[in-house]
Amino acid sequence: VHGIRQKWMSTAKEYLNKGCRLYKERFLKEAIECFDEAIYLDPKDAEAYKMKGKALKKLGYEERAMEFYDKSLAIKPDDCEIYKSKAKLFLLGDSVVDAVECYNNAIAIKPKDVYFYICPLYTSDAADDTPCVDFGGRRILK
Protein backbone atom coordinates (compact mmCIF):
# COMPACT_ATOMS: atom_id res chain seq x y z
CA VAL A 1 0.00 0.00 0.00
CA HIS A 2 2.74 2.44 0.93
CA GLY A 3 5.15 1.46 -1.83
CA ILE A 4 7.21 4.63 -2.03
CA ARG A 5 8.45 4.38 1.53
CA GLN A 6 12.22 4.62 1.41
CA LYS A 7 14.70 3.66 4.09
CA TRP A 8 16.21 7.09 4.27
CA MET A 9 12.85 8.78 4.83
CA SER A 10 11.23 7.83 8.07
CA THR A 11 9.27 10.82 9.32
CA ALA A 12 6.09 12.49 8.14
CA LYS A 13 7.99 15.77 7.86
CA GLU A 14 10.50 14.25 5.45
CA TYR A 15 7.69 12.95 3.23
CA LEU A 16 5.90 16.28 3.43
CA ASN A 17 9.05 18.17 2.44
CA LYS A 18 9.73 15.81 -0.47
CA GLY A 19 6.10 16.09 -1.56
CA CYS A 20 6.33 19.89 -1.51
CA ARG A 21 9.48 19.77 -3.65
CA LEU A 22 7.79 17.43 -6.13
CA TYR A 23 4.68 19.65 -6.15
CA LYS A 24 6.79 22.71 -7.03
CA GLU A 25 8.46 20.71 -9.80
CA ARG A 26 4.99 19.72 -11.06
CA PHE A 27 5.40 16.00 -10.37
CA LEU A 28 1.91 16.00 -8.90
CA LYS A 29 1.16 12.27 -8.74
CA GLU A 30 4.49 11.59 -7.05
CA ALA A 31 3.86 14.50 -4.68
CA ILE A 32 0.47 13.02 -3.74
CA GLU A 33 2.16 9.71 -2.92
CA CYS A 34 4.52 11.55 -0.56
CA PHE A 35 1.63 13.43 1.02
CA ASP A 36 -0.17 10.11 1.50
CA GLU A 37 2.89 8.74 3.32
CA ALA A 38 3.08 11.86 5.48
CA ILE A 39 -0.61 11.49 6.37
CA TYR A 40 -0.13 7.78 7.09
CA LEU A 41 2.75 8.54 9.46
CA ASP A 42 1.09 11.59 11.04
CA PRO A 43 -2.68 11.74 10.51
CA LYS A 44 -2.85 15.07 12.36
CA ASP A 45 -0.57 16.95 9.95
CA ALA A 46 -2.83 19.65 8.51
CA GLU A 47 -0.18 20.77 6.04
CA ALA A 48 -0.03 17.33 4.39
CA TYR A 49 -3.81 17.35 3.85
CA LYS A 50 -3.68 20.90 2.48
CA MET A 51 -0.86 20.12 0.07
CA LYS A 52 -2.57 16.96 -1.12
CA GLY A 53 -5.66 19.07 -1.79
CA LYS A 54 -3.62 21.55 -3.81
CA ALA A 55 -2.06 18.77 -5.89
CA LEU A 56 -5.47 17.17 -6.49
CA LYS A 57 -6.86 20.53 -7.61
CA LYS A 58 -4.03 20.97 -10.11
CA LEU A 59 -4.83 17.52 -11.49
CA GLY A 60 -8.47 18.57 -11.94
CA TYR A 61 -9.96 16.63 -9.01
CA GLU A 62 -11.77 19.58 -7.43
CA GLU A 63 -14.19 17.55 -5.27
CA ARG A 64 -11.38 15.42 -3.83
CA ALA A 65 -9.32 18.56 -3.27
CA MET A 66 -12.18 20.09 -1.28
CA GLU A 67 -12.31 16.95 0.91
CA PHE A 68 -8.66 17.35 1.81
CA TYR A 69 -9.01 21.08 2.44
CA ASP A 70 -11.85 20.24 4.84
CA LYS A 71 -9.71 17.61 6.59
CA SER A 72 -6.94 20.16 6.95
CA LEU A 73 -9.34 22.74 8.39
CA ALA A 74 -10.67 20.17 10.88
CA ILE A 75 -7.14 19.96 12.27
CA LYS A 76 -6.11 23.59 11.85
CA PRO A 77 -9.23 25.78 11.62
CA ASP A 78 -7.25 29.04 11.64
CA ASP A 79 -5.34 28.43 8.39
CA CYS A 80 -6.30 31.32 6.14
CA GLU A 81 -4.57 29.80 3.12
CA ILE A 82 -6.95 26.83 3.19
CA TYR A 83 -9.96 29.15 3.20
CA LYS A 84 -8.48 30.98 0.21
CA SER A 85 -7.92 27.69 -1.63
CA LYS A 86 -11.50 26.61 -0.90
CA ALA A 87 -12.81 29.96 -2.13
CA LYS A 88 -10.97 29.52 -5.43
CA LEU A 89 -12.54 26.09 -5.84
CA PHE A 90 -16.00 27.47 -5.11
CA LEU A 91 -15.46 30.17 -7.72
CA LEU A 92 -14.54 27.54 -10.31
CA GLY A 93 -17.94 26.01 -9.70
CA ASP A 94 -19.72 29.38 -9.74
CA SER A 95 -20.52 29.13 -6.02
CA VAL A 96 -19.95 32.80 -5.32
CA VAL A 97 -21.80 32.79 -1.99
CA ASP A 98 -19.66 29.91 -0.68
CA ALA A 99 -16.51 31.62 -1.94
CA VAL A 100 -17.42 34.85 -0.16
CA GLU A 101 -18.06 32.88 3.05
CA CYS A 102 -14.58 31.34 2.80
CA TYR A 103 -12.97 34.72 2.22
CA ASN A 104 -14.94 36.14 5.15
CA ASN A 105 -13.62 33.33 7.37
CA ALA A 106 -10.07 34.10 6.29
CA ILE A 107 -10.53 37.81 6.84
CA ALA A 108 -11.99 37.19 10.31
CA ILE A 109 -8.81 35.32 11.21
CA LYS A 110 -6.39 37.83 9.66
CA PRO A 111 -8.20 41.12 9.00
CA LYS A 112 -5.00 42.94 8.02
CA ASP A 113 -4.54 40.64 5.02
CA VAL A 114 -7.87 41.47 3.38
CA TYR A 115 -6.40 42.27 -0.05
CA PHE A 116 -4.37 39.08 -0.03
CA TYR A 117 -7.54 37.03 0.32
CA ILE A 118 -9.56 38.82 -2.31
CA CYS A 119 -6.62 39.19 -4.71
CA PRO A 120 -8.10 36.85 -7.35
CA LEU A 121 -11.27 38.91 -7.26
CA TYR A 122 -9.65 42.31 -6.91
CA THR A 123 -9.88 44.50 -9.97
CA SER A 124 -10.06 48.17 -10.70
CA ASP A 125 -12.49 50.12 -12.82
CA ALA A 126 -10.57 51.16 -15.94
CA ALA A 127 -12.35 54.55 -16.06
CA ASP A 128 -11.20 55.88 -12.71
CA ASP A 129 -9.08 53.16 -11.02
CA THR A 130 -11.71 52.73 -8.30
CA PRO A 131 -10.93 49.45 -6.55
CA CYS A 132 -13.72 46.97 -6.66
CA VAL A 133 -14.39 43.28 -6.31
CA ASP A 134 -15.70 41.38 -9.31
CA PHE A 135 -18.05 38.53 -8.41
CA GLY A 136 -19.04 36.84 -11.63
CA GLY A 137 -19.51 40.07 -13.55
CA ARG A 138 -21.10 41.94 -10.65
CA ARG A 139 -18.70 44.64 -9.52
CA ILE A 140 -18.83 45.76 -5.94
CA LEU A 141 -17.03 49.01 -5.16
CA LYS A 142 -14.65 48.98 -2.23
Summary of the structure (lengths in Angstrom):
residues: 142
radius of gyration: 17.3
end to end distance: 51.2
largest distance: 61.1
contacts: 413
relative contact order: 0.09
helix: 63%
strand: 8%
